Amino acid sequence: MFVSLNKENNRGMFRLLDGKSVPYHFKGTDEFRFHRDFADKGPVRVSCTASLDESLVVKRLDITTVEHLQGSLLPPVDEN
């Protein structure tokens, strides 16, 4: 789940399934959609590159895509 977002640099905190929070940086191509994805509550699946420490503990995520695991209550946004 997304915990926080700084819209100026697309960085924030992400909560993993085990409850630990790690910093992330959104590096995808659709910044507008990412900000909308962040606004929706609930669990997400992300495609990312994870940086691990020597014990294989996640230290940082570079996120490229986001998929919500629950349906949205908001209507789709017309991007035109």
Secondary structure, 3 states (H helix, E strand, C coil): CECCCECCCCEEEEECCCCCEEEEEECCCCHHHHHHHHHCCCCEEEEEEEEECCCCCEEEEEEEEEEECCCCCCCCCCCC
